């Protein structure tokens, strides 16, 4: 009678050094999400359809009752990042503009989300008019990939939302709202973030794509916290 060989640990990269975990079981492979089980995604953004997500991981705009928790809109820029907040009941509002980069920016975004009682971050993804991605898209994906790891550790979900044209929408909104010309440049990023949220809610979250950390233990932690929040 053959004796089964013991499983060898597989290193998974965390925030620090690689840590050994048991071999990833079959139900944690690869990028499909079904039957309440989150499976590891090779790219940071899961390509599966939104209907394949467990109910707890659906964006707030797709839930029947999404008036409890807030959503944080994020317009990532090379030097400035605009922030807005909303929950779909009324028009989102611009919040602030951050002049931060790297880990300081990522930690500040998570701190603001928790302060605003937001359980998800909706980050704008820059794309061309035909929907194709650009070099800037790759930069945003890189930042959001790191952000998703830290967000999952806090039980916060991160989604990417097409932001094409939101800068123009933001300018038109500021003009129609009477924002002075001298203040438009300073506030434009926050208003762009507001327009990202407005598009997200007006489309009922159909275009939002969840970004999952690659680490199975963080995925499980995120699902558990999201289920807990959904029950509140």
KOLTILUM-235137 format. One record per residue (C-alpha): residue number from 1; residue in three letters; x, y, z. Coordinates in steps of 0.05 Angstrom, whole numbers, plus 5000, padded with zeros to 4 digits. Example, Ala and Ser with C-alpha at 12.3 -4.5 7.8 and 13.67 -1.06 7.14 Angstrom:
% residues 2
node n:1&res:ALA&x:5246&y:4910&z:5156
node n:2&res:SER&x:5273&y:4979&z:5143
END
This chain:
% residues 232
node n:1&res:UNK&x:5000&y:5000&z:5000
node n:2&res:UNK&x:5030&y:5066&z:4977
node n:3&res:UNK&x:5042&y:5119&z:5030
node n:4&res:UNK&x:5021&y:5190&z:5012
node n:5&res:UNK&x:5079&y:5238&z:5011
node n:6&res:UNK&x:5073&y:5296&z:5060
node n:7&res:UNK&x:5056&y:5363&z:5028
node n:8&res:UNK&x:5112&y:5413&z:5023
node n:9&res:UNK&x:5100&y:5485&z:5045
node n:10&res:UNK&x:5093&y:5537&z:4990
node n:11&res:UNK&x:5120&y:5607&z:5005
node n:12&res:UNK&x:5070&y:5663&z:4996
node n:13&res:UNK&x:5095&y:5734&z:4997
node n:14&res:UNK&x:5066&y:5778&z:5051
node n:15&res:UNK&x:5082&y:5849&z:5072
node n:16&res:UNK&x:5150&y:5827&z:5098
node n:17&res:UNK&x:5190&y:5764&z:5087
node n:18&res:UNK&x:5161&y:5703&z:5052
node n:19&res:UNK&x:5124&y:5658&z:5100
node n:20&res:UNK&x:5113&y:5584&z:5091
node n:21&res:UNK&x:5041&y:5560&z:5087
node n:22&res:UNK&x:5011&y:5493&z:5069
node n:23&res:UNK&x:5002&y:5478&z:4995
node n:24&res:UNK&x:4943&y:5516&z:4967
node n:25&res:UNK&x:4884&y:5468&z:4963
node n:26&res:UNK&x:4847&y:5457&z:4897
node n:27&res:UNK&x:4788&y:5501&z:4918
node n:28&res:UNK&x:4834&y:5561&z:4924
node n:29&res:UNK&x:4855&y:5560&z:4850
node n:30&res:UNK&x:4856&y:5600&z:4803
node n:31&res:UNK&x:4814&y:5664&z:4789
node n:32&res:UNK&x:4742&y:5640&z:4796
node n:33&res:UNK&x:4699&y:5656&z:4856
node n:34&res:UNK&x:4639&y:5612&z:4869
node n:35&res:UNK&x:4600&y:5577&z:4924
node n:36&res:UNK&x:4624&y:5627&z:4975
node n:37&res:UNK&x:4697&y:5607&z:4964
node n:38&res:UNK&x:4749&y:5659&z:4943
node n:39&res:UNK&x:4801&y:5630&z:4897
node n:40&res:UNK&x:4870&y:5657&z:4884
node n:41&res:UNK&x:4876&y:5706&z:4826
node n:42&res:UNK&x:4940&y:5707&z:4786
node n:43&res:UNK&x:4930&y:5781&z:4767
node n:44&res:UNK&x:4911&y:5827&z:4824
node n:45&res:UNK&x:4843&y:5841&z:4794
node n:46&res:UNK&x:4796&y:5783&z:4788
node n:47&res:UNK&x:4772&y:5774&z:4717
node n:48&res:UNK&x:4711&y:5734&z:4736
node n:49&res:UNK&x:4642&y:5764&z:4727
node n:50&res:UNK&x:4612&y:5802&z:4786
node n:51&res:UNK&x:4556&y:5751&z:4793
node n:52&res:UNK&x:4609&y:5699&z:4812
node n:53&res:UNK&x:4627&y:5737&z:4875
node n:54&res:UNK&x:4602&y:5715&z:4943
node n:55&res:UNK&x:4546&y:5763&z:4965
node n:56&res:UNK&x:4591&y:5792&z:5019
node n:57&res:UNK&x:4642&y:5815&z:4967
node n:58&res:UNK&x:4593&y:5849&z:4921
node n:59&res:UNK&x:4604&y:5925&z:4916
node n:60&res:UNK&x:4555&y:5965&z:4959
node n:61&res:UNK&x:4522&y:5993&z:4896
node n:62&res:UNK&x:4500&y:5923&z:4877
node n:63&res:UNK&x:4470&y:5904&z:4944
node n:64&res:UNK&x:4396&y:5911&z:4957
node n:65&res:UNK&x:4411&y:5950&z:5020
node n:66&res:UNK&x:4471&y:5994&z:5010
node n:67&res:UNK&x:4452&y:6054&z:5053
node n:68&res:UNK&x:4489&y:6033&z:5115
node n:69&res:UNK&x:4562&y:6034&z:5096
node n:70&res:UNK&x:4598&y:6090&z:5058
node n:71&res:UNK&x:4642&y:6083&z:4996
node n:72&res:UNK&x:4707&y:6122&z:4987
node n:73&res:UNK&x:4721&y:6146&z:4916
node n:74&res:UNK&x:4794&y:6153&z:4897
node n:75&res:UNK&x:4824&y:6189&z:4838
node n:76&res:UNK&x:4898&y:6169&z:4837
node n:77&res:UNK&x:4945&y:6218&z:4804
node n:78&res:UNK&x:5020&y:6222&z:4795
node n:79&res:UNK&x:5027&y:6277&z:4847
node n:80&res:UNK&x:4957&y:6288&z:4876
node n:81&res:UNK&x:4901&y:6241&z:4896
node n:82&res:UNK&x:4829&y:6263&z:4901
node n:83&res:UNK&x:4782&y:6234&z:4953
node n:84&res:UNK&x:4706&y:6233&z:4955
node n:85&res:UNK&x:4654&y:6198&z:4998
node n:86&res:UNK&x:4583&y:6174&z:4987
node n:87&res:UNK&x:4534&y:6118&z:4997
node n:88&res:UNK&x:4487&y:6122&z:4938
node n:89&res:UNK&x:4428&y:6155&z:4974
node n:90&res:UNK&x:4449&y:6225&z:4953
node n:91&res:UNK&x:4502&y:6254&z:4907
node n:92&res:UNK&x:4572&y:6237&z:4932
node n:93&res:UNK&x:4612&y:6295&z:4959
node n:94&res:UNK&x:4685&y:6315&z:4948
node n:95&res:UNK&x:4726&y:6305&z:5011
node n:96&res:UNK&x:4799&y:6325&z:5004
node n:97&res:UNK&x:4862&y:6323&z:4960
node n:98&res:UNK&x:4924&y:6287&z:4984
node n:99&res:UNK&x:4995&y:6306&z:4964
node n:100&res:UNK&x:5025&y:6239&z:4984
node n:101&res:UNK&x:5056&y:6180&z:4948
node n:102&res:UNK&x:5076&y:6109&z:4963
node n:103&res:UNK&x:5061&y:6075&z:5029
node n:104&res:UNK&x:5043&y:6141&z:5063
node n:105&res:UNK&x:4988&y:6151&z:5012
node n:106&res:UNK&x:4962&y:6080&z:5018
node n:107&res:UNK&x:4959&y:6082&z:5094
node n:108&res:UNK&x:4925&y:6150&z:5093
node n:109&res:UNK&x:4872&y:6125&z:5045
node n:110&res:UNK&x:4856&y:6067&z:5091
node n:111&res:UNK&x:4854&y:6113&z:5152
node n:112&res:UNK&x:4807&y:6161&z:5117
node n:113&res:UNK&x:4762&y:6103&z:5095
node n:114&res:UNK&x:4755&y:6078&z:5166
node n:115&res:UNK&x:4744&y:6148&z:5193
node n:116&res:UNK&x:4688&y:6159&z:5142
node n:117&res:UNK&x:4657&y:6091&z:5160
node n:118&res:UNK&x:4671&y:6066&z:5089
node n:119&res:UNK&x:4679&y:5991&z:5079
node n:120&res:UNK&x:4702&y:5996&z:5006
node n:121&res:UNK&x:4747&y:6039&z:4963
node n:122&res:UNK&x:4727&y:6054&z:4891
node n:123&res:UNK&x:4790&y:6072&z:4853
node n:124&res:UNK&x:4788&y:6102&z:4784
node n:125&res:UNK&x:4823&y:6064&z:4728
node n:126&res:UNK&x:4847&y:6109&z:4671
node n:127&res:UNK&x:4830&y:6080&z:4603
node n:128&res:UNK&x:4827&y:6105&z:4531
node n:129&res:UNK&x:4762&y:6125&z:4497
node n:130&res:UNK&x:4758&y:6055&z:4466
node n:131&res:UNK&x:4766&y:6022&z:4534
node n:132&res:UNK&x:4838&y:6000&z:4523
node n:133&res:UNK&x:4887&y:6008&z:4580
node n:134&res:UNK&x:4947&y:6054&z:4580
node n:135&res:UNK&x:5014&y:6061&z:4614
node n:136&res:UNK&x:4979&y:6101&z:4669
node n:137&res:UNK&x:4931&y:6042&z:4678
node n:138&res:UNK&x:4990&y:5998&z:4696
node n:139&res:UNK&x:5015&y:6048&z:4747
node n:140&res:UNK&x:4946&y:6051&z:4780
node n:141&res:UNK&x:4940&y:5975&z:4781
node n:142&res:UNK&x:5008&y:5971&z:4815
node n:143&res:UNK&x:4987&y:6019&z:4870
node n:144&res:UNK&x:4919&y:5986&z:4878
node n:145&res:UNK&x:4950&y:5917&z:4882
node n:146&res:UNK&x:4991&y:5939&z:4943
node n:147&res:UNK&x:4931&y:5977&z:4972
node n:148&res:UNK&x:4887&y:5915&z:4967
node n:149&res:UNK&x:4934&y:5875&z:5011
node n:150&res:UNK&x:4933&y:5926&z:5067
node n:151&res:UNK&x:4858&y:5938&z:5058
node n:152&res:UNK&x:4842&y:5864&z:5064
node n:153&res:UNK&x:4880&y:5862&z:5129
node n:154&res:UNK&x:4832&y:5915&z:5155
node n:155&res:UNK&x:4771&y:5881&z:5125
node n:156&res:UNK&x:4762&y:5934&z:5071
node n:157&res:UNK&x:4746&y:5917&z:4998
node n:158&res:UNK&x:4779&y:5951&z:4938
node n:159&res:UNK&x:4748&y:5958&z:4869
node n:160&res:UNK&x:4771&y:5988&z:4803
node n:161&res:UNK&x:4722&y:6032&z:4764
node n:162&res:UNK&x:4731&y:6060&z:4694
node n:163&res:UNK&x:4744&y:6134&z:4702
node n:164&res:UNK&x:4748&y:6156&z:4629
node n:165&res:UNK&x:4718&y:6226&z:4621
node n:166&res:UNK&x:4708&y:6239&z:4695
node n:167&res:UNK&x:4757&y:6297&z:4695
node n:168&res:UNK&x:4715&y:6333&z:4643
node n:169&res:UNK&x:4652&y:6316&z:4682
node n:170&res:UNK&x:4684&y:6344&z:4745
node n:171&res:UNK&x:4702&y:6410&z:4710
node n:172&res:UNK&x:4632&y:6418&z:4683
node n:173&res:UNK&x:4602&y:6404&z:4751
node n:174&res:UNK&x:4648&y:6454&z:4785
node n:175&res:UNK&x:4629&y:6508&z:4735
node n:176&res:UNK&x:4555&y:6494&z:4741
node n:177&res:UNK&x:4561&y:6493&z:4817
node n:178&res:UNK&x:4595&y:6561&z:4818
node n:179&res:UNK&x:4663&y:6538&z:4842
node n:180&res:UNK&x:4710&y:6596&z:4830
node n:181&res:UNK&x:4763&y:6590&z:4776
node n:182&res:UNK&x:4819&y:6600&z:4826
node n:183&res:UNK&x:4794&y:6541&z:4867
node n:184&res:UNK&x:4780&y:6493&z:4810
node n:185&res:UNK&x:4852&y:6469&z:4801
node n:186&res:UNK&x:4861&y:6456&z:4875
node n:187&res:UNK&x:4795&y:6419&z:4882
node n:188&res:UNK&x:4791&y:6385&z:4814
node n:189&res:UNK&x:4820&y:6318&z:4837
node n:190&res:UNK&x:4769&y:6312&z:4894
node n:191&res:UNK&x:4712&y:6328&z:4845
node n:192&res:UNK&x:4740&y:6276&z:4797
node n:193&res:UNK&x:4736&y:6225&z:4854
node n:194&res:UNK&x:4665&y:6247&z:4865
node n:195&res:UNK&x:4649&y:6234&z:4792
node n:196&res:UNK&x:4680&y:6165&z:4797
node n:197&res:UNK&x:4632&y:6150&z:4854
node n:198&res:UNK&x:4574&y:6180&z:4817
node n:199&res:UNK&x:4587&y:6135&z:4757
node n:200&res:UNK&x:4596&y:6076&z:4803
node n:201&res:UNK&x:4529&y:6086&z:4837
node n:202&res:UNK&x:4490&y:6107&z:4775
node n:203&res:UNK&x:4512&y:6042&z:4741
node n:204&res:UNK&x:4494&y:6002&z:4803
node n:205&res:UNK&x:4566&y:5980&z:4809
node n:206&res:UNK&x:4563&y:5938&z:4745
node n:207&res:UNK&x:4631&y:5964&z:4721
node n:208&res:UNK&x:4667&y:5956&z:4787
node n:209&res:UNK&x:4719&y:5900&z:4789
node n:210&res:UNK&x:4743&y:5875&z:4856
node n:211&res:UNK&x:4818&y:5873&z:4870
node n:212&res:UNK&x:4838&y:5814&z:4914
node n:213&res:UNK&x:4904&y:5802&z:4949
node n:214&res:UNK&x:4940&y:5739&z:4925
node n:215&res:UNK&x:4949&y:5712&z:4996
node n:216&res:UNK&x:4894&y:5661&z:5011
node n:217&res:UNK&x:4895&y:5678&z:5085
node n:218&res:UNK&x:4880&y:5751&z:5070
node n:219&res:UNK&x:4825&y:5732&z:5022
node n:220&res:UNK&x:4792&y:5689&z:5075
node n:221&res:UNK&x:4800&y:5745&z:5126
node n:222&res:UNK&x:4769&y:5795&z:5078
node n:223&res:UNK&x:4709&y:5750&z:5065
node n:224&res:UNK&x:4698&y:5737&z:5139
node n:225&res:UNK&x:4699&y:5811&z:5156
node n:226&res:UNK&x:4655&y:5830&z:5096
node n:227&res:UNK&x:4604&y:5778&z:5118
node n:228&res:UNK&x:4606&y:5806&z:5189
node n:229&res:UNK&x:4596&y:5877&z:5163
node n:230&res:UNK&x:4538&y:5855&z:5119
node n:231&res:UNK&x:4502&y:5828&z:5180
node n:232&res:UNK&x:4506&y:5895&z:5217
END
